[in-house]
Each structure stands twice: as structure tokens, then as C-alpha cells.
Amino acid sequence: MTKILVVDDEHFNIEIISGLLPKEFEIETAANGKEALEKVEETSPDLILLDVIMPELNGFDVCRKLKGDEKTMCIPVVMVTSLTEKDDRIRGIEAGADDFLNKPVDKYELNARVKSLLRVKKYHDELVEEQEKLRILNEHLEDKVKERTATLAAEVEMRKKAQNLLQITLKELARSKAELEQIVFIASRELQQPLQTVSSNLGHLGNSYKGKFLDKDAWEIVGNAVDGTIGMQRRINDLYTYSRMGTKKEPADTVVILNEALANLSVVIKKTGTQITHDKLPVVTGDASQLCQLFHHLLDNAIKFRSASPPKVHISAGQVGEDWVFSVQDNGVGIDPKYIDNLFLISEQVREGQPKTGIGLAICKKIVERHGGKIWVESEKGKGSTFHFTIPKK
């Protein structure tokens, strides 16, 4: 229990001050300076409330003796006095007093100052205790160091070997990454040509023989085949883009970027009757070509997963803190919550009975993260989706 020593030559004052203190404290009392010094030696109080004007040994003398003794110098001393002159306070400070209270004592001021000084003393005691632990630890440190020298040398050697192995592994990973990028580049180039041939021949077949040898069902099959080859070409391009993506930062007008993405999607926008609107969009710092891909994939995703109604997409942007926050809102089929966690992973099926999202949203995530932002989606099945992404303003 916390001990507080109340020193005053007037018993009435001792009773008043003791009554103002919380019951959680153990109160010791002394009627004069000599008795106060004896009580300090006997009880080792945590704090002393010390009257100044006392016979024989006044408060200044008592405080000076306490602060001059190594055993008691850290005990907080609050001088409680009716003296209000500046010179009296200077004498108290010179004697080592930690704080002052004027009589009559205010209960709330008393408790606030007592608790504050007790907190300081607690921190001091904890520091002393830690210093003692450190001293004991340091006494044994030299022997421990000698005992550990051989072991540490072995550990250092093991770490060197591990570091060398890590460097070798990193080089292997870099080489493998470069090889993979080269394979993707070659594969995309080699696959594009036969796909283009297939797509061209199918288109020629349809245009040449429509109405002659191809009935409505056959023409639909040819159309599906053409769409399939075009989709495969797009996925190959996406995979190539994903594997070799870098980022350059320069001023980029997102209205211009959005219009370029809309131009790239003009055929599918017209075919599906998609309505795309946007608010005022900012100039950001980023890679214009990558941001164009970002808008392209988000818009393409909104059109692909449309509902029975004609697609409507709205793009907006606003400042939040140090970021631009963009939103792409659609009126499509929405996303079941159980699929949202995997939405931005490659080749994860998102909607039951719908095509897979492929690599498009994974590319969106990579582009946004390379710009220092983040991307997420808010959606409810059957009620459309809103994709949000951030681009730092600097």
C-alpha cells in the first residue's frame, strides 16, 4: 500500500489533510521536523506532505536533510504552507522541494499533485529496478561472452553460408523469371499468328458462304468461333502484359485515358448498347498506358457481366486524404459475397454459370499496386458492382 507522511505541528491541519486524501493510501503523521525525519527512516514513505513553519526544525531544513541523503533524496516532498512570497518558494526550491500547496488546501489540487508525483516516483523506482537488473546482468556478461564465443563464431559461419545460399537462390529466381518472361513473349508471339490465321479464315468463311452453304445455325457457330479466337488473343496479350509490367510516373489526364479505353471498346459498347458516363476526372501522376489498361479491364468486366438490362457504367473520382479515389459503378449481375475474396486472383471463377474473369482483374490489381494504391469492390448479387481504386496524389 502507498504510504504518505503528513507533517504539521498543528494536529488540526493533519486531520484536515489526511481526510482529503483517498482511503487507498496509508497515512503516517509527524508533529515536527525531528519526528518527521525519524518516521521517514522507520516507514520509508512514498511521498511527504511537509509543513514549512514548525518549531526547532522547519520544513526547509527537513527537506534539505532529506534531499541530501542518498537513501531519501528520491522521496517526493510537497511543501504545504501559508507562505506565498516568491522568496519563500525560492527557498523551497533550493531546499529540494518537488511541489508546493498553499493553505487552506484544495482537495482536488492536493490529490492531483499527489497522484502526479507518485506516478513520477513509480517510474523512477521502476527505472532503478531495471538499472539494478542491468548491473547484475553486466556482472555476468563477460563470462557469458567467453562461453558463447565459440558458438557465435559457428553461428556467424552458418549465417554466411545461408546468405551465400540466399544470393544463389535469388540469382536463380531472377534467371527463372527472365526465362519465364521470354517463354511468355515467345509463346504469345507464336500463338498469335495461328490464332490470327484461324480468325481470318473463319471470317472469310462466314463472309463468303453466308446464305449459300451456311444456314443460320452454322453462321452462329462460325461467329462463336471468331469470338473465341479473339478472346484467346486478348488473354494471351493480358498474360504477356502481366508478366512484363513496369511503371513510369508522369502527369496523366484520366479523361483522355478513359476516352482511349472507350475507343478500344467501341465495338462491344455499340453491340451491347452500353451507356458510359463520368464525372469530372483529375490529372494524376502515373503511367498513362497502364491506367488505360486499368479502365479497359474494369469497363470490359462491367459489360461482360451485364444483366438483362442494357449496361450502364458510371465513373467518378474524389480526393480522400492524400489519394484520388476512383469508382466504376455498373448495373450488372453483381457478385456473390463468397467469391469476392478471390476476385483479383488469376483464373478464379467469380460468378456461377458465368465465364471466368481470367487475368483482367489481376492486371488491374497489379497496376494499382504499382502506382502505390489499392483496389477493392463493393457488390451485391443481382444489384450491380462498384470497383474502387486509389492513386496517390504524389
C-alpha positions as CSV (number, residue, x, y, z in Angstrom):
1,M,0.0,0.0,0.0
2,T,1.2,3.5,-0.8
3,K,2.4,5.4,2.3
4,I,2.1,9.1,2.7
5,L,3.7,11.0,5.6
6,V,1.8,14.2,6.7
7,V,4.0,16.5,8.8
8,D,2.5,19.5,10.6
9,D,2.8,20.9,14.1
10,E,-1.0,21.6,14.2
11,H,-2.9,18.4,14.7
12,F,-6.0,20.0,13.2
13,N,-4.2,20.5,9.9
14,I,-3.0,16.9,9.9
15,E,-6.6,15.7,10.3
16,I,-7.8,18.0,7.5
17,I,-5.1,16.9,5.0
18,S,-5.5,13.2,5.9
19,G,-9.2,13.5,5.4
20,L,-8.7,14.9,1.9
21,L,-6.6,12.0,0.8
22,P,-8.1,8.9,-0.8
23,K,-8.7,5.9,1.6
24,E,-6.4,3.8,-0.6
25,F,-3.3,5.5,1.0
26,E,-1.7,4.5,4.3
27,I,-1.3,7.8,6.2
28,E,1.6,8.3,8.6
29,T,1.9,11.5,10.7
30,A,4.6,13.6,12.4
31,A,4.1,16.7,14.6
32,N,7.5,18.3,14.0
33,G,10.7,18.2,11.8
34,K,12.7,15.9,14.1
35,E,9.8,13.4,14.3
36,A,9.4,13.6,10.6
37,L,13.0,12.5,9.9
38,E,12.5,9.6,12.4
39,K,9.3,8.5,10.7
40,V,11.0,8.6,7.3
41,E,13.7,6.3,8.5
42,E,11.2,3.9,10.1
43,T,8.5,3.7,7.4
44,S,10.1,4.8,4.1
45,P,7.1,6.7,2.8
46,D,6.4,7.1,-0.9
47,L,5.6,10.8,-0.5
48,I,5.8,13.6,2.2
49,L,3.4,16.5,2.7
50,L,5.6,18.8,4.7
51,D,4.5,21.9,6.7
52,V,7.1,24.8,6.5
53,I,6.6,26.8,9.7
54,M,7.4,24.4,12.6
55,P,9.4,24.9,15.8
56,E,13.1,23.8,16.1
57,L,13.4,22.2,12.7
58,N,11.4,24.0,10.0
59,G,10.2,22.5,6.7
60,F,13.1,23.9,4.7
61,D,15.6,22.3,7.0
62,V,13.8,18.9,6.9
63,C,13.6,19.0,3.1
64,R,17.3,19.9,2.8
65,K,18.3,16.9,5.0
66,L,16.0,14.5,3.1
67,K,17.3,15.6,-0.3
68,G,20.9,15.5,1.0
69,D,20.6,11.8,2.0
70,E,21.1,9.2,-0.8
71,K,18.5,6.9,0.9
72,T,15.7,9.5,1.0
73,M,16.6,12.0,-1.8
74,C,14.1,10.4,-4.3
75,I,11.1,10.7,-2.0
76,P,8.8,13.4,-3.4
77,V,8.3,16.3,-1.0
78,V,5.3,18.7,-1.3
79,M,5.6,21.8,0.9
80,V,2.2,22.7,2.4
81,T,2.4,26.3,3.6
82,S,0.6,29.6,4.2
83,L,3.7,31.4,2.9
84,T,3.0,32.9,-0.5
85,E,6.0,35.1,-1.1
86,K,8.3,34.5,-4.0
87,D,11.3,34.3,-1.8
88,D,9.7,31.5,0.2
89,R,9.2,29.4,-2.9
90,I,12.8,30.0,-3.9
91,R,14.0,28.8,-0.5
92,G,11.8,25.7,-1.0
93,I,13.2,25.0,-4.5
94,E,16.7,25.5,-3.2
95,A,16.0,23.0,-0.4
96,G,14.8,20.5,-3.0
97,A,11.0,20.6,-2.7
98,D,9.2,18.9,-5.6
99,D,6.0,20.9,-5.4
100,F,4.0,23.5,-3.3
101,L,0.5,23.7,-1.9
102,N,-1.0,26.7,-0.3
103,K,-3.2,26.6,2.8
104,P,-6.1,26.1,3.0
105,V,-5.6,23.0,0.9
106,D,-8.0,22.3,-2.0
107,K,-8.9,18.6,-2.1
108,Y,-8.8,18.3,-5.9
109,E,-5.5,20.1,-6.3
110,L,-4.0,18.1,-3.5
111,N,-5.0,14.7,-5.0
112,A,-3.9,15.8,-8.5
113,R,-0.4,16.8,-7.4
114,V,0.0,13.8,-5.1
115,K,-1.0,11.3,-7.8
116,S,1.3,13.1,-10.3
117,L,4.3,12.9,-8.0
118,L,3.5,9.3,-7.1
119,R,3.5,8.4,-10.8
120,V,6.9,10.0,-11.3
121,K,8.2,8.1,-8.2
122,K,6.8,4.9,-9.6
123,Y,8.6,5.4,-12.9
124,H,11.8,6.3,-11.0
125,D,11.6,3.2,-8.9
126,E,11.0,1.0,-12.0
127,L,14.0,2.6,-13.6
128,V,16.2,2.0,-10.6
129,E,15.0,-1.6,-10.5
130,E,15.8,-2.0,-14.2
131,Q,19.2,-0.4,-13.7
132,E,19.9,-2.9,-10.9
133,K,18.9,-5.8,-13.2
134,L,21.2,-4.4,-15.8
135,R,24.0,-4.1,-13.4
136,I,23.6,-7.7,-12.3
137,L,23.4,-8.8,-15.9
138,N,26.6,-6.8,-16.8
139,E,28.4,-8.5,-14.0
140,H,27.9,-11.9,-15.6
141,L,28.2,-10.6,-19.2
142,E,31.9,-11.1,-19.6
143,D,31.8,-14.8,-18.6
144,K,28.8,-15.3,-20.8
145,V,30.5,-13.7,-23.7
146,K,33.5,-16.0,-23.3
147,E,31.3,-19.1,-23.1
148,R,29.4,-18.0,-26.2
149,T,32.4,-17.0,-28.4
150,A,32.8,-20.4,-30.0
151,T,29.1,-20.8,-30.5
152,L,28.7,-17.3,-32.0
153,A,31.6,-18.0,-34.4
154,A,29.8,-21.1,-35.6
155,E,26.6,-19.2,-36.0
156,V,28.3,-16.4,-37.9
157,E,29.8,-19.0,-40.3
158,M,26.3,-20.6,-40.7
159,R,24.8,-17.2,-41.5
160,K,27.5,-16.6,-44.1
161,K,26.7,-19.9,-45.7
162,A,22.9,-19.1,-45.5
163,Q,23.5,-15.7,-47.0
164,N,25.5,-17.2,-49.9
165,L,22.8,-19.7,-50.5
166,L,20.2,-16.9,-50.4
167,Q,22.2,-15.0,-53.0
168,I,22.4,-18.0,-55.2
169,T,18.7,-18.6,-54.8
170,L,17.9,-15.0,-55.7
171,K,20.0,-15.2,-58.8
172,E,18.3,-18.5,-59.8
173,L,14.9,-16.8,-59.2
174,A,15.9,-13.8,-61.3
175,R,17.1,-16.1,-64.1
176,S,13.9,-18.2,-63.9
177,K,11.8,-15.0,-64.0
178,A,13.7,-13.8,-67.1
179,E,13.3,-17.2,-68.7
180,L,9.6,-17.2,-67.9
181,E,9.2,-13.8,-69.4
182,Q,11.0,-14.9,-72.5
183,I,8.8,-18.0,-72.8
184,V,5.7,-15.9,-72.4
185,F,6.9,-13.5,-75.0
186,I,7.8,-16.3,-77.5
187,A,4.5,-18.2,-76.7
188,S,2.4,-15.0,-77.2
189,R,4.2,-14.3,-80.5
190,E,4.0,-17.9,-81.8
191,L,0.3,-18.3,-80.7
192,Q,-0.9,-15.0,-82.1
193,Q,0.0,-15.9,-85.7
194,P,-2.0,-19.2,-85.9
195,L,-4.9,-17.6,-84.0
196,Q,-4.9,-14.7,-86.4
197,T,-5.0,-17.2,-89.3
198,V,-7.9,-19.1,-87.7
199,S,-9.8,-15.9,-87.0
200,S,-9.2,-14.5,-90.5
201,N,-10.2,-17.8,-92.2
202,L,-13.3,-18.1,-90.1
203,G,-14.3,-14.6,-91.0
204,H,-13.6,-15.2,-94.7
205,L,-15.6,-18.4,-94.5
206,G,-18.5,-16.7,-93.0
207,N,-18.5,-13.7,-95.4
208,S,-18.0,-15.9,-98.5
209,Y,-20.5,-18.6,-97.8
210,K,-23.2,-17.0,-95.7
211,G,-26.5,-17.6,-97.3
212,K,-25.0,-20.2,-99.6
213,F,-23.8,-23.2,-97.7
214,L,-24.1,-21.9,-94.2
215,D,-27.5,-21.8,-92.5
216,K,-28.3,-19.6,-89.5
217,D,-27.0,-22.2,-87.0
218,A,-23.8,-22.7,-88.9
219,W,-23.3,-19.0,-89.1
220,E,-23.8,-18.7,-85.4
221,I,-21.1,-21.4,-84.8
222,V,-18.7,-19.5,-87.1
223,G,-19.4,-16.3,-85.1
224,N,-18.8,-18.1,-81.8
225,A,-15.5,-19.4,-83.1
226,V,-14.4,-16.0,-84.2
227,D,-15.3,-14.5,-80.8
228,G,-13.4,-17.4,-79.1
229,T,-10.2,-16.8,-81.1
230,I,-10.4,-13.0,-80.4
231,G,-10.9,-13.8,-76.7
232,M,-7.9,-16.1,-76.7
233,Q,-5.8,-13.4,-78.4
234,R,-6.8,-10.9,-75.7
235,R,-5.9,-13.3,-72.9
236,I,-2.5,-14.1,-74.4
237,N,-1.9,-10.3,-74.6
238,D,-3.0,-9.9,-71.0
239,L,-0.7,-12.7,-69.8
240,Y,2.2,-11.1,-71.6
241,T,1.4,-7.7,-70.1
242,Y,1.1,-9.1,-66.6
243,S,4.5,-10.8,-66.8
244,R,6.4,-7.8,-68.1
245,M,4.7,-4.9,-66.4
246,G,6.7,-1.9,-65.4
247,T,5.6,1.6,-64.3
248,K,6.6,5.1,-65.2
249,K,5.3,8.1,-63.4
250,E,4.3,11.3,-65.2
251,P,1.2,13.6,-65.3
252,A,-1.7,11.7,-66.8
253,D,-5.2,13.1,-67.7
254,T,-7.6,10.4,-66.8
255,V,-10.3,11.9,-69.1
256,V,-8.0,11.4,-72.1
257,I,-7.1,7.9,-70.7
258,L,-10.7,6.9,-70.3
259,N,-11.6,8.1,-73.8
260,E,-8.8,5.9,-75.2
261,A,-10.2,2.9,-73.3
262,L,-13.7,3.7,-74.6
263,A,-12.3,3.8,-78.2
264,N,-10.7,0.4,-77.7
265,L,-14.0,-1.0,-76.5
266,S,-16.2,0.9,-79.0
267,V,-17.3,-2.2,-80.9
268,V,-18.5,-4.1,-77.8
269,I,-20.0,-0.9,-76.4
270,K,-22.1,-0.4,-79.5
271,K,-23.0,-4.0,-79.8
272,T,-24.3,-4.2,-76.2
273,G,-25.9,-0.8,-76.1
274,T,-23.7,0.1,-73.1
275,Q,-24.2,3.6,-71.7
276,I,-21.0,5.0,-70.0
277,T,-20.9,8.3,-68.1
278,H,-18.4,10.0,-65.9
279,D,-18.0,12.9,-63.6
280,K,-15.1,15.4,-63.7
281,L,-11.9,13.3,-63.6
282,P,-8.5,14.6,-62.4
283,V,-5.0,14.7,-63.7
284,V,-2.9,12.1,-61.8
285,T,0.7,11.1,-61.6
286,G,1.1,7.7,-63.2
287,D,1.6,5.5,-66.3
288,A,-1.0,6.5,-68.9
289,S,-0.8,3.2,-70.8
290,Q,-1.2,1.1,-67.7
291,L,-4.1,3.3,-66.5
292,C,-5.7,2.9,-69.9
293,Q,-5.5,-0.9,-69.4
294,L,-7.0,-0.5,-65.9
295,F,-10.0,1.4,-67.2
296,H,-10.3,-1.0,-70.2
297,H,-10.5,-4.1,-68.0
298,L,-12.9,-2.6,-65.5
299,L,-15.2,-1.5,-68.2
300,D,-14.9,-4.7,-70.1
301,N,-15.7,-6.6,-66.9
302,A,-18.8,-4.4,-66.3
303,I,-20.0,-5.1,-69.9
304,K,-19.2,-8.8,-69.7
305,F,-21.2,-9.4,-66.5
306,R,-24.2,-7.3,-67.5
307,S,-27.8,-8.1,-66.5
308,A,-30.8,-8.4,-68.8
309,S,-31.0,-4.6,-68.9
310,P,-28.6,-2.6,-71.2
311,P,-25.3,-2.0,-69.3
312,K,-24.9,1.3,-67.5
313,V,-21.5,2.3,-66.1
314,H,-20.6,5.5,-64.3
315,I,-17.0,6.6,-63.4
316,S,-16.4,9.1,-60.6
317,A,-13.4,10.4,-58.6
318,G,-12.7,12.3,-55.5
319,Q,-10.0,13.3,-53.1
320,V,-9.7,11.4,-49.8
321,G,-6.6,12.5,-47.8
322,E,-3.5,12.1,-49.9
323,D,-5.3,9.9,-52.5
324,W,-7.5,10.1,-55.5
325,V,-10.3,7.6,-55.1
326,F,-11.9,6.4,-58.4
327,S,-15.2,4.4,-58.6
328,V,-16.5,2.4,-61.5
329,Q,-20.2,1.6,-60.9
330,D,-22.3,-0.8,-63.0
331,N,-25.8,-2.2,-63.0
332,G,-24.7,-5.7,-63.8
333,V,-25.4,-9.1,-62.2
334,G,-23.3,-8.4,-59.1
335,I,-21.1,-10.7,-57.2
336,D,-21.9,-13.3,-54.6
337,P,-20.0,-12.3,-51.4
338,K,-18.4,-15.7,-51.2
339,Y,-16.4,-15.1,-54.3
340,I,-15.1,-11.5,-53.5
341,D,-12.0,-12.6,-51.6
342,N,-10.6,-14.4,-54.7
343,L,-11.8,-11.8,-57.2
344,F,-8.4,-10.4,-58.1
345,L,-6.6,-13.7,-58.3
346,I,-5.8,-15.1,-61.7
347,S,-8.3,-17.6,-63.3
348,E,-10.7,-17.7,-60.3
349,Q,-14.4,-18.3,-61.2
350,V,-16.4,-15.5,-59.7
351,R,-20.0,-15.9,-60.8
352,E,-21.7,-19.3,-61.1
353,G,-22.7,-20.0,-64.6
354,Q,-20.6,-17.2,-66.0
355,P,-17.2,-17.2,-67.7
356,K,-14.1,-16.8,-65.6
357,T,-12.7,-13.4,-65.1
358,G,-9.3,-14.5,-66.4
359,I,-6.3,-12.3,-65.8
360,G,-8.0,-8.9,-66.3
361,L,-8.8,-8.1,-62.7
362,A,-5.4,-9.5,-61.6
363,I,-3.8,-7.0,-64.0
364,C,-6.0,-4.2,-62.5
365,K,-4.7,-5.1,-59.1
366,K,-1.1,-5.2,-60.2
367,I,-1.4,-1.8,-62.0
368,V,-3.0,-0.1,-59.0
369,E,-0.4,-1.5,-56.5
370,R,2.5,-0.5,-58.8
371,H,1.0,3.1,-58.5
372,G,1.1,2.8,-54.7
373,G,-2.7,2.4,-54.4
374,K,-5.2,-0.3,-53.6
375,I,-8.3,-1.8,-55.3
376,W,-11.5,-3.3,-53.8
377,V,-15.1,-4.0,-54.8
378,E,-18.5,-3.4,-53.2
379,S,-21.2,-5.6,-54.7
380,E,-24.4,-7.4,-54.0
381,K,-25.6,-10.3,-56.2
382,G,-28.3,-9.1,-58.6
383,K,-27.7,-5.4,-57.8
384,G,-24.5,-4.5,-59.6
385,S,-21.0,-3.8,-58.5
386,T,-18.7,-0.8,-57.8
387,F,-15.0,-1.2,-58.2
388,H,-12.9,1.4,-56.2
389,F,-9.2,2.1,-56.6
390,T,-6.8,4.7,-55.3
391,I,-4.0,6.6,-56.9
392,P,-1.7,8.7,-54.6
393,K,-1.7,12.4,-55.5
394,K,2.1,12.4,-55.3
